[in-house]
Amino acid sequence: MGHRIRPTAAENFAPADLLQGILVVSSFGFWAVMLGLMPVLVFRVWLA
């Protein structure tokens, strides 16, 4: 009775949830940076 065979739901899902959240945030940040830089790059190419 001392040792548990399977972890609790919280222990099971927390790491995957955290990883998914990090992936979503990082991908959102990546796209925000890309969309932010795109007009600048187009403008510089247009100037050149």
BADO-98863 format. One record per atom (N, C-alpha, C): residue in one letter; chain; atom name; x, y, z. Coordinates in Angstrom, 2 decimals, padded with zeros to 5 digits, always signed. Example, Ala and Ser with C-alpha at 12.3 -4.5 7.8 and 13.67 -1.06 7.14 Angstrom:
REM BADO-98863
<r><rest>A</rest><kette>A</kette><atom>N</atom><c1>+013.19</c1><c2>-005.69</c2><c3>+007.80</c3></r>
<r><rest>A</rest><kette>A</kette><atom>CA</atom><c1>+012.30</c1><c2>-004.50</c2><c3>+007.80</c3></r>
<r><rest>A</rest><kette>A</kette><atom>C</atom><c1>+013.20</c1><c2>-003.30</c2><c3>+007.80</c3></r>
<r><rest>S</rest><kette>A</kette><atom>N</atom><c1>+012.85</c1><c2>-002.25</c2><c3>+007.08</c3></r>
<r><rest>S</rest><kette>A</kette><atom>CA</atom><c1>+013.67</c1><c2>-001.06</c2><c3>+007.14</c3></r>
<r><rest>S</rest><kette>A</kette><atom>C</atom><c1>+012.90</c1><c2>+000.03</c2><c3>+007.87</c3></r>
REM end
This chain:
REM BADO-98863
<r><rest>M</rest><kette>A</kette><atom>N</atom><c1>+000.83</c1><c2>-001.20</c2><c3>+000.00</c3></r>
<r><rest>M</rest><kette>A</kette><atom>CA</atom><c1>+000.00</c1><c2>+000.00</c2><c3>+000.00</c3></r>
<r><rest>M</rest><kette>A</kette><atom>C</atom><c1>+000.87</c1><c2>+001.27</c2><c3>+000.00</c3></r>
<r><rest>G</rest><kette>A</kette><atom>N</atom><c1>+002.15</c1><c2>+001.11</c2><c3>+000.35</c3></r>
<r><rest>G</rest><kette>A</kette><atom>CA</atom><c1>+003.00</c1><c2>+002.28</c2><c3>+000.48</c3></r>
<r><rest>G</rest><kette>A</kette><atom>C</atom><c1>+003.28</c1><c2>+002.97</c2><c3>-000.84</c3></r>
<r><rest>H</rest><kette>A</kette><atom>N</atom><c1>+003.60</c1><c2>+002.19</c2><c3>-001.88</c3></r>
<r><rest>H</rest><kette>A</kette><atom>CA</atom><c1>+003.96</c1><c2>+002.83</c2><c3>-003.14</c3></r>
<r><rest>H</rest><kette>A</kette><atom>C</atom><c1>+002.77</c1><c2>+002.87</c2><c3>-004.10</c3></r>
<r><rest>R</rest><kette>A</kette><atom>N</atom><c1>+002.65</c1><c2>+003.98</c2><c3>-004.81</c3></r>
<r><rest>R</rest><kette>A</kette><atom>CA</atom><c1>+001.57</c1><c2>+004.12</c2><c3>-005.78</c3></r>
<r><rest>R</rest><kette>A</kette><atom>C</atom><c1>+002.06</c1><c2>+003.61</c2><c3>-007.13</c3></r>
<r><rest>I</rest><kette>A</kette><atom>N</atom><c1>+001.18</c1><c2>+002.97</c2><c3>-007.86</c3></r>
<r><rest>I</rest><kette>A</kette><atom>CA</atom><c1>+001.57</c1><c2>+002.41</c2><c3>-009.16</c3></r>
<r><rest>I</rest><kette>A</kette><atom>C</atom><c1>+001.53</c1><c2>+003.50</c2><c3>-010.23</c3></r>
<r><rest>R</rest><kette>A</kette><atom>N</atom><c1>+000.47</c1><c2>+004.30</c2><c3>-010.22</c3></r>
<r><rest>R</rest><kette>A</kette><atom>CA</atom><c1>+000.40</c1><c2>+005.35</c2><c3>-011.23</c3></r>
<r><rest>R</rest><kette>A</kette><atom>C</atom><c1>+000.29</c1><c2>+006.71</c2><c3>-010.56</c3></r>
<r><rest>P</rest><kette>A</kette><atom>N</atom><c1>+000.89</c1><c2>+007.75</c2><c3>-011.17</c3></r>
<r><rest>P</rest><kette>A</kette><atom>CA</atom><c1>+000.87</c1><c2>+009.08</c2><c3>-010.56</c3></r>
<r><rest>P</rest><kette>A</kette><atom>C</atom><c1>-000.52</c1><c2>+009.69</c2><c3>-010.63</c3></r>
<r><rest>T</rest><kette>A</kette><atom>N</atom><c1>-000.69</c1><c2>+010.75</c2><c3>-009.86</c3></r>
<r><rest>T</rest><kette>A</kette><atom>CA</atom><c1>-001.99</c1><c2>+011.41</c2><c3>-009.85</c3></r>
<r><rest>T</rest><kette>A</kette><atom>C</atom><c1>-002.19</c1><c2>+012.17</c2><c3>-011.15</c3></r>
<r><rest>A</rest><kette>A</kette><atom>N</atom><c1>-003.41</c1><c2>+012.60</c2><c3>-011.42</c3></r>
<r><rest>A</rest><kette>A</kette><atom>CA</atom><c1>-003.72</c1><c2>+013.30</c2><c3>-012.65</c3></r>
<r><rest>A</rest><kette>A</kette><atom>C</atom><c1>-002.91</c1><c2>+014.60</c2><c3>-012.74</c3></r>
<r><rest>A</rest><kette>A</kette><atom>N</atom><c1>-002.75</c1><c2>+015.29</c2><c3>-011.62</c3></r>
<r><rest>A</rest><kette>A</kette><atom>CA</atom><c1>-002.02</c1><c2>+016.56</c2><c3>-011.63</c3></r>
<r><rest>A</rest><kette>A</kette><atom>C</atom><c1>-000.56</c1><c2>+016.32</c2><c3>-012.02</c3></r>
<r><rest>E</rest><kette>A</kette><atom>N</atom><c1>+000.07</c1><c2>+015.32</c2><c3>-011.43</c3></r>
<r><rest>E</rest><kette>A</kette><atom>CA</atom><c1>+001.46</c1><c2>+015.02</c2><c3>-011.76</c3></r>
<r><rest>E</rest><kette>A</kette><atom>C</atom><c1>+001.58</c1><c2>+014.55</c2><c3>-013.21</c3></r>
<r><rest>N</rest><kette>A</kette><atom>N</atom><c1>+000.53</c1><c2>+013.90</c2><c3>-013.70</c3></r>
<r><rest>N</rest><kette>A</kette><atom>CA</atom><c1>+000.57</c1><c2>+013.35</c2><c3>-015.05</c3></r>
<r><rest>N</rest><kette>A</kette><atom>C</atom><c1>+000.46</c1><c2>+014.44</c2><c3>-016.10</c3></r>
<r><rest>F</rest><kette>A</kette><atom>N</atom><c1>-000.44</c1><c2>+015.40</c2><c3>-015.89</c3></r>
<r><rest>F</rest><kette>A</kette><atom>CA</atom><c1>-000.76</c1><c2>+016.36</c2><c3>-016.94</c3></r>
<r><rest>F</rest><kette>A</kette><atom>C</atom><c1>-000.03</c1><c2>+017.69</c2><c3>-016.81</c3></r>
<r><rest>A</rest><kette>A</kette><atom>N</atom><c1>+000.45</c1><c2>+018.01</c2><c3>-015.61</c3></r>
<r><rest>A</rest><kette>A</kette><atom>CA</atom><c1>+001.08</c1><c2>+019.32</c2><c3>-015.41</c3></r>
<r><rest>A</rest><kette>A</kette><atom>C</atom><c1>+002.28</c1><c2>+019.54</c2><c3>-016.34</c3></r>
<r><rest>P</rest><kette>A</kette><atom>N</atom><c1>+003.24</c1><c2>+018.62</c2><c3>-016.45</c3></r>
<r><rest>P</rest><kette>A</kette><atom>CA</atom><c1>+004.41</c1><c2>+018.87</c2><c3>-017.31</c3></r>
<r><rest>P</rest><kette>A</kette><atom>C</atom><c1>+004.02</c1><c2>+019.04</c2><c3>-018.77</c3></r>
<r><rest>A</rest><kette>A</kette><atom>N</atom><c1>+003.14</c1><c2>+018.20</c2><c3>-019.28</c3></r>
<r><rest>A</rest><kette>A</kette><atom>CA</atom><c1>+002.72</c1><c2>+018.30</c2><c3>-020.69</c3></r>
<r><rest>A</rest><kette>A</kette><atom>C</atom><c1>+002.00</c1><c2>+019.62</c2><c3>-020.92</c3></r>
<r><rest>D</rest><kette>A</kette><atom>N</atom><c1>+001.17</c1><c2>+020.01</c2><c3>-019.96</c3></r>
<r><rest>D</rest><kette>A</kette><atom>CA</atom><c1>+000.44</c1><c2>+021.28</c2><c3>-020.07</c3></r>
<r><rest>D</rest><kette>A</kette><atom>C</atom><c1>+001.41</c1><c2>+022.44</c2><c3>-020.10</c3></r>
<r><rest>L</rest><kette>A</kette><atom>N</atom><c1>+002.40</c1><c2>+022.40</c2><c3>-019.21</c3></r>
<r><rest>L</rest><kette>A</kette><atom>CA</atom><c1>+003.39</c1><c2>+023.47</c2><c3>-019.14</c3></r>
<r><rest>L</rest><kette>A</kette><atom>C</atom><c1>+004.17</c1><c2>+023.54</c2><c3>-020.45</c3></r>
<r><rest>L</rest><kette>A</kette><atom>N</atom><c1>+004.56</c1><c2>+022.37</c2><c3>-020.97</c3></r>
<r><rest>L</rest><kette>A</kette><atom>CA</atom><c1>+005.32</c1><c2>+022.33</c2><c3>-022.22</c3></r>
<r><rest>L</rest><kette>A</kette><atom>C</atom><c1>+004.50</c1><c2>+022.90</c2><c3>-023.37</c3></r>
<r><rest>Q</rest><kette>A</kette><atom>N</atom><c1>+003.23</c1><c2>+022.54</c2><c3>-023.41</c3></r>
<r><rest>Q</rest><kette>A</kette><atom>CA</atom><c1>+002.36</c1><c2>+023.05</c2><c3>-024.48</c3></r>
<r><rest>Q</rest><kette>A</kette><atom>C</atom><c1>+002.21</c1><c2>+024.56</c2><c3>-024.36</c3></r>
<r><rest>G</rest><kette>A</kette><atom>N</atom><c1>+002.05</c1><c2>+025.04</c2><c3>-023.13</c3></r>
<r><rest>G</rest><kette>A</kette><atom>CA</atom><c1>+001.94</c1><c2>+026.48</c2><c3>-022.92</c3></r>
<r><rest>G</rest><kette>A</kette><atom>C</atom><c1>+003.19</c1><c2>+027.21</c2><c3>-023.39</c3></r>
<r><rest>I</rest><kette>A</kette><atom>N</atom><c1>+004.37</c1><c2>+026.63</c2><c3>-023.06</c3></r>
<r><rest>I</rest><kette>A</kette><atom>CA</atom><c1>+005.63</c1><c2>+027.24</c2><c3>-023.49</c3></r>
<r><rest>I</rest><kette>A</kette><atom>C</atom><c1>+005.73</c1><c2>+027.26</c2><c3>-025.01</c3></r>
<r><rest>L</rest><kette>A</kette><atom>N</atom><c1>+005.31</c1><c2>+026.16</c2><c3>-025.64</c3></r>
<r><rest>L</rest><kette>A</kette><atom>CA</atom><c1>+005.36</c1><c2>+026.09</c2><c3>-027.11</c3></r>
<r><rest>L</rest><kette>A</kette><atom>C</atom><c1>+004.45</c1><c2>+027.13</c2><c3>-027.73</c3></r>
<r><rest>V</rest><kette>A</kette><atom>N</atom><c1>+003.24</c1><c2>+027.27</c2><c3>-027.18</c3></r>
<r><rest>V</rest><kette>A</kette><atom>CA</atom><c1>+002.28</c1><c2>+028.24</c2><c3>-027.72</c3></r>
<r><rest>V</rest><kette>A</kette><atom>C</atom><c1>+002.83</c1><c2>+029.65</c2><c3>-027.57</c3></r>
<r><rest>V</rest><kette>A</kette><atom>N</atom><c1>+003.35</c1><c2>+029.96</c2><c3>-026.38</c3></r>
<r><rest>V</rest><kette>A</kette><atom>CA</atom><c1>+003.87</c1><c2>+031.31</c2><c3>-026.13</c3></r>
<r><rest>V</rest><kette>A</kette><atom>C</atom><c1>+005.08</c1><c2>+031.59</c2><c3>-027.03</c3></r>
<r><rest>S</rest><kette>A</kette><atom>N</atom><c1>+005.98</c1><c2>+030.60</c2><c3>-027.16</c3></r>
<r><rest>S</rest><kette>A</kette><atom>CA</atom><c1>+007.19</c1><c2>+030.83</c2><c3>-027.96</c3></r>
<r><rest>S</rest><kette>A</kette><atom>C</atom><c1>+006.83</c1><c2>+030.98</c2><c3>-029.43</c3></r>
<r><rest>S</rest><kette>A</kette><atom>N</atom><c1>+005.88</c1><c2>+030.16</c2><c3>-029.91</c3></r>
<r><rest>S</rest><kette>A</kette><atom>CA</atom><c1>+005.49</c1><c2>+030.28</c2><c3>-031.31</c3></r>
<r><rest>S</rest><kette>A</kette><atom>C</atom><c1>+004.78</c1><c2>+031.61</c2><c3>-031.55</c3></r>
<r><rest>F</rest><kette>A</kette><atom>N</atom><c1>+003.97</c1><c2>+032.04</c2><c3>-030.58</c3></r>
<r><rest>F</rest><kette>A</kette><atom>CA</atom><c1>+003.29</c1><c2>+033.33</c2><c3>-030.71</c3></r>
<r><rest>F</rest><kette>A</kette><atom>C</atom><c1>+004.30</c1><c2>+034.46</c2><c3>-030.74</c3></r>
<r><rest>G</rest><kette>A</kette><atom>N</atom><c1>+005.30</c1><c2>+034.37</c2><c3>-029.87</c3></r>
<r><rest>G</rest><kette>A</kette><atom>CA</atom><c1>+006.36</c1><c2>+035.39</c2><c3>-029.86</c3></r>
<r><rest>G</rest><kette>A</kette><atom>C</atom><c1>+007.13</c1><c2>+035.38</c2><c3>-031.17</c3></r>
<r><rest>F</rest><kette>A</kette><atom>N</atom><c1>+007.41</c1><c2>+034.20</c2><c3>-031.70</c3></r>
<r><rest>F</rest><kette>A</kette><atom>CA</atom><c1>+008.13</c1><c2>+034.08</c2><c3>-032.96</c3></r>
<r><rest>F</rest><kette>A</kette><atom>C</atom><c1>+007.36</c1><c2>+034.76</c2><c3>-034.09</c3></r>
<r><rest>W</rest><kette>A</kette><atom>N</atom><c1>+006.04</c1><c2>+034.47</c2><c3>-034.16</c3></r>
<r><rest>W</rest><kette>A</kette><atom>CA</atom><c1>+005.23</c1><c2>+035.08</c2><c3>-035.22</c3></r>
<r><rest>W</rest><kette>A</kette><atom>C</atom><c1>+005.09</c1><c2>+036.58</c2><c3>-035.02</c3></r>
<r><rest>A</rest><kette>A</kette><atom>N</atom><c1>+005.01</c1><c2>+037.01</c2><c3>-033.75</c3></r>
<r><rest>A</rest><kette>A</kette><atom>CA</atom><c1>+004.92</c1><c2>+038.45</c2><c3>-033.49</c3></r>
<r><rest>A</rest><kette>A</kette><atom>C</atom><c1>+006.18</c1><c2>+039.15</c2><c3>-033.98</c3></r>
<r><rest>V</rest><kette>A</kette><atom>N</atom><c1>+007.34</c1><c2>+038.55</c2><c3>-033.72</c3></r>
<r><rest>V</rest><kette>A</kette><atom>CA</atom><c1>+008.61</c1><c2>+039.13</c2><c3>-034.17</c3></r>
<r><rest>V</rest><kette>A</kette><atom>C</atom><c1>+008.68</c1><c2>+039.12</c2><c3>-035.69</c3></r>
<r><rest>M</rest><kette>A</kette><atom>N</atom><c1>+008.27</c1><c2>+038.02</c2><c3>-036.31</c3></r>
<r><rest>M</rest><kette>A</kette><atom>CA</atom><c1>+008.32</c1><c2>+037.92</c2><c3>-037.77</c3></r>
<r><rest>M</rest><kette>A</kette><atom>C</atom><c1>+007.42</c1><c2>+038.97</c2><c3>-038.41</c3></r>
<r><rest>L</rest><kette>A</kette><atom>N</atom><c1>+006.18</c1><c2>+039.10</c2><c3>-037.90</c3></r>
<r><rest>L</rest><kette>A</kette><atom>CA</atom><c1>+005.25</c1><c2>+040.08</c2><c3>-038.47</c3></r>
<r><rest>L</rest><kette>A</kette><atom>C</atom><c1>+005.73</c1><c2>+041.50</c2><c3>-038.18</c3></r>
<r><rest>G</rest><kette>A</kette><atom>N</atom><c1>+006.42</c1><c2>+041.69</c2><c3>-037.06</c3></r>
<r><rest>G</rest><kette>A</kette><atom>CA</atom><c1>+006.94</c1><c2>+043.00</c2><c3>-036.74</c3></r>
<r><rest>G</rest><kette>A</kette><atom>C</atom><c1>+008.11</c1><c2>+043.37</c2><c3>-037.64</c3></r>
<r><rest>L</rest><kette>A</kette><atom>N</atom><c1>+008.95</c1><c2>+042.40</c2><c3>-037.99</c3></r>
<r><rest>L</rest><kette>A</kette><atom>CA</atom><c1>+010.12</c1><c2>+042.68</c2><c3>-038.82</c3></r>
<r><rest>L</rest><kette>A</kette><atom>C</atom><c1>+009.78</c1><c2>+042.74</c2><c3>-040.30</c3></r>
<r><rest>M</rest><kette>A</kette><atom>N</atom><c1>+008.71</c1><c2>+042.07</c2><c3>-040.71</c3></r>
<r><rest>M</rest><kette>A</kette><atom>CA</atom><c1>+008.40</c1><c2>+041.97</c2><c3>-042.14</c3></r>
<r><rest>M</rest><kette>A</kette><atom>C</atom><c1>+008.25</c1><c2>+043.34</c2><c3>-042.81</c3></r>
<r><rest>P</rest><kette>A</kette><atom>N</atom><c1>+007.45</c1><c2>+044.28</c2><c3>-042.25</c3></r>
<r><rest>P</rest><kette>A</kette><atom>CA</atom><c1>+007.33</c1><c2>+045.60</c2><c3>-042.89</c3></r>
<r><rest>P</rest><kette>A</kette><atom>C</atom><c1>+008.68</c1><c2>+046.31</c2><c3>-042.95</c3></r>
<r><rest>V</rest><kette>A</kette><atom>N</atom><c1>+009.51</c1><c2>+046.16</c2><c3>-041.91</c3></r>
<r><rest>V</rest><kette>A</kette><atom>CA</atom><c1>+010.82</c1><c2>+046.82</c2><c3>-041.88</c3></r>
<r><rest>V</rest><kette>A</kette><atom>C</atom><c1>+011.70</c1><c2>+046.28</c2><c3>-043.00</c3></r>
<r><rest>L</rest><kette>A</kette><atom>N</atom><c1>+011.70</c1><c2>+044.94</c2><c3>-043.17</c3></r>
<r><rest>L</rest><kette>A</kette><atom>CA</atom><c1>+012.52</c1><c2>+044.34</c2><c3>-044.22</c3></r>
<r><rest>L</rest><kette>A</kette><atom>C</atom><c1>+012.02</c1><c2>+044.77</c2><c3>-045.60</c3></r>
<r><rest>V</rest><kette>A</kette><atom>N</atom><c1>+010.70</c1><c2>+044.76</c2><c3>-045.79</c3></r>
<r><rest>V</rest><kette>A</kette><atom>CA</atom><c1>+010.13</c1><c2>+045.17</c2><c3>-047.08</c3></r>
<r><rest>V</rest><kette>A</kette><atom>C</atom><c1>+010.48</c1><c2>+046.63</c2><c3>-047.36</c3></r>
<r><rest>F</rest><kette>A</kette><atom>N</atom><c1>+010.38</c1><c2>+047.46</c2><c3>-046.32</c3></r>
<r><rest>F</rest><kette>A</kette><atom>CA</atom><c1>+010.67</c1><c2>+048.88</c2><c3>-046.48</c3></r>
<r><rest>F</rest><kette>A</kette><atom>C</atom><c1>+012.14</c1><c2>+049.10</c2><c3>-046.86</c3></r>
<r><rest>R</rest><kette>A</kette><atom>N</atom><c1>+013.04</c1><c2>+048.36</c2><c3>-046.21</c3></r>
<r><rest>R</rest><kette>A</kette><atom>CA</atom><c1>+014.47</c1><c2>+048.51</c2><c3>-046.51</c3></r>
<r><rest>R</rest><kette>A</kette><atom>C</atom><c1>+014.78</c1><c2>+048.03</c2><c3>-047.92</c3></r>
<r><rest>V</rest><kette>A</kette><atom>N</atom><c1>+014.15</c1><c2>+046.92</c2><c3>-048.32</c3></r>
<r><rest>V</rest><kette>A</kette><atom>CA</atom><c1>+014.36</c1><c2>+046.43</c2><c3>-049.68</c3></r>
<r><rest>V</rest><kette>A</kette><atom>C</atom><c1>+013.83</c1><c2>+047.43</c2><c3>-050.69</c3></r>
<r><rest>W</rest><kette>A</kette><atom>N</atom><c1>+012.68</c1><c2>+048.04</c2><c3>-050.36</c3></r>
<r><rest>W</rest><kette>A</kette><atom>CA</atom><c1>+012.06</c1><c2>+049.03</c2><c3>-051.27</c3></r>
<r><rest>W</rest><kette>A</kette><atom>C</atom><c1>+012.97</c1><c2>+050.27</c2><c3>-051.37</c3></r>
<r><rest>L</rest><kette>A</kette><atom>N</atom><c1>+013.58</c1><c2>+050.67</c2><c3>-050.24</c3></r>
<r><rest>L</rest><kette>A</kette><atom>CA</atom><c1>+014.49</c1><c2>+051.82</c2><c3>-050.28</c3></r>
<r><rest>L</rest><kette>A</kette><atom>C</atom><c1>+015.73</c1><c2>+051.50</c2><c3>-051.11</c3></r>
<r><rest>A</rest><kette>A</kette><atom>N</atom><c1>+016.23</c1><c2>+050.28</c2><c3>-050.97</c3></r>
<r><rest>A</rest><kette>A</kette><atom>CA</atom><c1>+017.41</c1><c2>+049.87</c2><c3>-051.72</c3></r>
<r><rest>A</rest><kette>A</kette><atom>C</atom><c1>+017.02</c1><c2>+049.60</c2><c3>-053.18</c3></r>
REM end
